[in-house]
Amino acid sequence: MKRIPLILGAFLLASPAWAHHPLGGMPMETLSHGVLSGLAHPVLGFDHLFFVIAVGLAAGALGRVFSGPLAYVLAMAAGCGIGAIDGPLPLQELAIALSLVALGAVLALGRLRYSPLLFVGFGLFHGSAFAGALAGVEASASLPVLTGYLAGLVAVQFAIASGVALMTQGRKITLAGAAVAGVGVFLTLEQIEAPLLALVTG
């Protein structure tokens, strides 16, 4: 269990600039291209990956090894659809940062009964961000690409979350929760830094 914070810390050192195009900027034209992109997005974007890991930790502690991750990926898929149709949700990046603070705090404090609500609520924002990431690199993605992309997102995140849940059932997760919350605080400060400076200097 001591390895979990170390793993989380290693991912924090990874640059978010690595996301979100595993084809190296080449155009995505087929279903398989969409699947590949969907599989890579949550793995290369550490903010999303931390949340998926935290979902797995909470699901394992609750004994909802598969139903917990399923609730998250369904909400994420819904958010992705909303983002693709209507554009990004309000304050999306801030909400994603706060999702790590909230779920990490729930894990650290042992308030696990609240975690399913966080899976669903914040899952919408993560999904919306995934839709925006695809639009940023492939503005005119075809239906097969979009279908593959969503399938890849659902598959890899469900696999990661349920795998973490299986490995950590019955183990203490407070330290890992604190690590997730710490990452969330760092990302939240990044999101509010510019507006606060503008407010102070303006």
C-alpha positions in Angstrom: 0.0 0.0 0.0 3.0 2.3 0.6 3.6 2.2 -3.1 0.4 4.0 -4.0 1.5 7.6 -3.0 4.8 6.9 -4.8 3.0 5.9 -8.0 0.8 9.0 -7.7 3.8 11.2 -7.2 5.5 9.7 -10.3 2.5 10.6 -12.4 2.5 14.1 -11.0 6.0 14.6 -12.5 4.7 13.7 -16.0 3.9 16.7 -18.1 0.3 17.2 -19.1 1.7 18.4 -22.5 2.1 14.7 -23.4 -1.6 14.4 -23.7 -3.8 14.2 -25.8 -2.9 12.9 -29.1 -1.2 9.4 -29.3 -1.1 9.5 -33.1 1.5 12.3 -32.9 -0.8 14.9 -34.5 -1.7 12.7 -37.5 -5.4 12.9 -38.6 -7.7 10.4 -37.0 -9.8 8.8 -39.7 -11.0 5.4 -38.6 -12.7 3.7 -35.7 -9.4 2.2 -34.5 -7.8 5.7 -34.5 -10.6 6.8 -32.2 -10.1 3.8 -29.9 -6.4 4.5 -29.7 -6.9 8.1 -28.8 -9.6 7.2 -26.2 -7.3 4.6 -24.6 -4.4 7.1 -24.3 -6.2 10.3 -23.1 -6.8 9.4 -19.4 -3.4 7.7 -19.2 -1.4 10.6 -20.5 -3.4 13.3 -18.7 -2.4 12.9 -15.1 -5.3 15.0 -13.7 -7.7 12.5 -15.2 -5.6 9.5 -14.2 -5.4 10.6 -10.6 -9.2 10.8 -10.4 -9.6 7.4 -12.0 -7.2 5.9 -9.5 -9.1 7.6 -6.6 -12.3 6.2 -8.0 -10.8 2.7 -7.8 -9.5 3.3 -4.3 -13.0 4.4 -3.1 -14.8 1.6 -5.0 -12.5 -1.0 -3.4 -13.0 0.4 0.1 -16.8 0.5 -0.4 -16.8 -3.1 -1.8 -18.2 -1.8 -5.1 -15.3 -3.1 -7.2 -17.2 -2.9 -10.5 -20.4 -0.9 -9.8 -18.4 2.1 -8.6 -16.2 2.4 -11.7 -19.2 1.7 -13.9 -21.1 4.7 -12.3 -18.1 6.9 -13.0 -17.6 5.8 -16.7 -21.3 6.2 -17.5 -21.3 9.7 -16.1 -18.0 10.4 -17.9 -19.5 9.2 -21.2 -22.6 11.4 -20.6 -20.3 14.4 -20.0 -18.3 13.6 -23.1 -21.6 13.6 -25.1 -22.6 16.9 -23.6 -19.2 18.4 -24.3 -19.3 17.2 -27.9 -22.8 18.6 -28.6 -22.9 21.8 -26.4 -19.3 22.6 -25.7 -17.4 22.6 -22.4 -19.2 22.7 -19.1 -18.8 26.0 -17.0 -15.6 26.2 -15.0 -14.6 22.8 -16.3 -10.9 22.9 -15.5 -11.4 24.2 -12.0 -14.1 21.5 -11.4 -11.6 18.8 -12.5 -9.0 20.2 -10.1 -11.5 20.3 -7.3 -12.6 16.8 -8.1 -9.2 15.6 -6.9 -9.5 17.7 -3.7 -13.0 16.4 -2.9 -12.5 12.7 -3.6 -9.0 12.7 -2.0 -10.5 14.3 1.1 -13.3 11.8 1.2 -10.7 9.0 1.1 -8.4 10.6 3.6 -11.2 11.3 6.1 -13.0 8.0 5.6 -16.3 9.6 4.4 -16.7 7.0 1.7 -20.5 7.1 1.6 -20.2 10.4 -0.3 -17.9 9.0 -3.0 -20.5 7.7 -5.5 -22.0 11.2 -5.7 -18.5 12.5 -6.5 -18.0 9.8 -9.2 -21.1 10.9 -11.0 -21.0 14.7 -10.5 -17.3 15.2 -11.3 -17.4 12.4 -14.0 -19.5 14.8 -16.1 -16.7 17.4 -16.0 -14.0 14.9 -16.8 -16.0 13.6 -19.8 -16.6 17.1 -21.0 -12.9 17.8 -20.9 -12.2 14.6 -23.0 -14.6 15.9 -25.6 -12.9 19.2 -25.7 -9.5 17.5 -26.0 -10.6 15.6 -29.1 -12.1 18.7 -30.6 -8.8 20.5 -30.1 -6.9 18.1 -32.2 -9.6 16.9 -34.6 -12.3 19.5 -35.1 -14.1 17.5 -37.8 -13.9 14.0 -36.3 -16.2 11.5 -38.0 -18.8 9.4 -36.3 -16.6 6.2 -36.3 -13.7 8.2 -34.8 -16.0 9.6 -32.1 -17.5 6.2 -31.4 -14.1 4.6 -31.1 -12.8 7.4 -28.9 -15.7 7.1 -26.4 -15.3 3.3 -26.4 -11.6 3.6 -25.7 -12.2 6.1 -22.9 -14.8 3.9 -21.2 -12.7 0.7 -21.5 -9.4 2.0 -20.2 -10.9 4.0 -17.3 -13.1 1.1 -16.2 -10.1 -1.2 -16.4 -7.9 1.1 -14.3 -10.5 1.9 -11.7 -11.7 -1.7 -11.2 -8.1 -3.0 -11.2 -7.1 -0.6 -8.5 -10.3 -1.5 -6.5 -9.5 -5.2 -6.8 -5.9 -4.6 -5.6 -6.7 -2.4 -2.6 -9.8 -4.0 -1.1 -9.6 -4.1 2.7 -6.5 -1.9 2.8 -6.0 1.5 4.4 -6.3 4.3 1.8 -6.1 7.4 3.9 -2.5 8.2 2.9 -3.3 7.7 -0.8 -6.4 9.9 -0.4 -4.2 12.7 1.1 -1.8 12.4 -1.8 -4.7 12.7 -4.3 -6.1 15.7 -2.4 -2.7 17.3 -2.4 -2.4 17.0 -6.1 -5.9 18.6 -6.4 -4.9 21.5 -4.2 -1.9 22.1 -6.4 -4.0 22.1 -9.6 -6.7 24.2 -8.0 -4.1 26.9 -7.1 -2.9 26.8 -10.7 -6.4 27.5 -11.9 -7.2 30.4 -9.6 -3.7 32.0 -9.6 -4.3 34.2 -12.7 -7.7 35.5 -11.7 -6.5 36.3 -8.2 -3.5 38.2 -9.5 -5.7 40.1 -11.9 -8.0 40.9 -9.0 -5.2 42.1 -6.8 -3.3 44.1 -9.5 -6.5 45.4 -11.2 
